[in-house]
Amino acid sequence: MPRMGARTNQVRIIAGQWRGRRLAFPDIPGLRPTSDRIRETLFNWLTPVLPGAHCLDLFAGSGALGFEAASRGAFRVVMNDSNPRVVDALRASREQLSADSVEIFGGDMRACLARDDGVFDVVFLDPPFASPELLTEAAGVLDRAHRLSPGAFIYVELPARSGPISLPGDWEVYREKRAGAVSYRLYRVRSV
């Protein structure tokens, strides 16, 4: 297990094969896991599509979203983070769970997408709140590279007080909610 410093942060997997398991993540400024309450709502929305899905968690952070998807039956989960300490923690969590369906990359999102040419059914876009431009950039890269399957779902989490965001025109809001200072939305790629 990577050294986490004096304080160890943990997230709990809510459901599926690893229900109740706790995963450690490093204490890094700006790293804020999606809350249990939000994850429960999100994964209730995704229940019909997760079994057998190919998922991408582009700003994995604590790993809460990607490992939850794998726990609930996703066939393949690609997780990426640009912070080496976070990547080490994600790899330790994958080993702890024996999560063979999870692949972990380190580096920026473009490097991740260059190393993996998969097409994804579910994508989690939850960049650091201090870097909102990453959300628009990631959406554009995914769209231009044709990395989303027809009817794919894209989860977006952002500050509730954020302004309008620029997303591809064929992404339609499927579900949305707010929890305190967080706005979260599930988009779906409109089928032609």
RAFENWO-V636759 format. One record per residue. N is the residue number from 1. PSI is psi in whole degrees, -180 to 180 (* if undefined). Layout:
# RAFENWO-V636759
n: {N N}
psi: {PSI PSI}
This chain:
# RAFENWO-V636759
n: {1 2 3 4 5 6 7 8 9 10 11 12 13 14 15 16 17 18 19 20 21 22 23 24 25 26 27 28 29 30 31 32 33 34 35 36 37 38 39 40 41 42 43 44 45 46 47 48 49 50 51 52 53 54 55 56 57 58 59 60 61 62 63 64 65 66 67 68 69 70 71 72 73 74 75 76 77 78 79 80 81 82 83 84 85 86 87 88 89 90 91 92 93 94 95 96 97 98 99 100 101 102 103 104 105 106 107 108 109 110 111 112 113 114 115 116 117 118 119 120 121 122 123 124 125 126 127 128 129 130 131 132 133 134 135 136 137 138 139 140 141 142 143 144 145 146 147 148 149 150 151 152 153 154 155 156 157 158 159 160 161 162 163 164 165 166 167 168 169 170 171 172 173 174 175 176 177 178 179 180 181 182 183 184 185 186 187 188 189 190 191 192}
psi: {134 152 126 -3 -171 -34 131 125 148 151 153 134 130 -42 173 -162 -25 24 131 -11 143 138 134 149 153 156 96 132 135 -14 112 107 148 131 158 -43 -46 -43 -40 -44 -49 -48 -21 -41 -38 -5 -46 -23 -12 -43 121 1 155 121 152 125 94 -26 71 -36 -120 -19 3 -43 -48 -45 -33 -43 -44 -41 -32 13 8 140 -39 135 120 124 141 144 150 -13 121 -36 -39 -44 -43 -43 -41 -42 -38 -40 -42 -43 -43 -39 -9 48 81 -22 -3 129 138 129 153 144 -178 170 -35 -40 -41 -49 -25 -32 -23 125 22 161 136 144 -31 130 135 119 97 69 167 137 -26 -9 65 -23 -24 -31 -51 -42 -46 -42 -43 -43 -46 -41 -50 -32 0 50 5 133 160 130 14 153 138 120 132 130 132 165 140 -29 14 154 -171 147 148 112 162 146 -23 10 116 141 124 -43 151 149 173 140 103 -122 9 133 134 141 145 118 158 136 123 127 140 *}
